[in-house]
């Protein structure tokens, strides 16, 4: 299936948001996921299945000065 992640088209096997985050090796502690313009809470990632055409934004927060 095809989805859009941070503005880039991607082909991937059906999965959940948690699967995608894990496959990318992202730090879930500093990550916010928006799916189709709605923020998805971390506790919902394991049960939120991605669908063809979904648009995701993966936003990482970093500290600094």
Residue pairs with C-beta under 8 A, 6 or more apart in sequence:
1 11
1 12
1 13
1 14
1 50
1 51
1 52
2 9
2 10
2 11
2 52
2 53
3 9
3 10
3 12
3 50
3 51
3 52
3 53
3 54
3 55
3 56
4 10
4 54
4 55
4 56
5 20
5 56
5 57
5 58
6 56
6 57
6 58
12 20
12 50
14 49
14 50
15 23
15 49
15 50
16 45
16 46
16 47
16 48
16 49
16 50
17 33
17 35
17 40
17 44
17 45
17 46
17 48
17 50
17 56
18 45
18 46
18 48
20 50
20 56
21 28
21 31
21 33
21 45
21 58
24 58
26 58
26 60
27 60
28 42
28 45
30 60
30 61
30 62
31 58
31 59
31 60
31 61
32 39
32 58
32 59
32 60
32 61
33 39
33 40
33 42
33 45
33 56
33 57
33 58
33 59
34 40
34 56
34 57
34 59
35 48
35 50
35 54
35 55
35 56
36 54
36 55
37 55
40 48
50 56
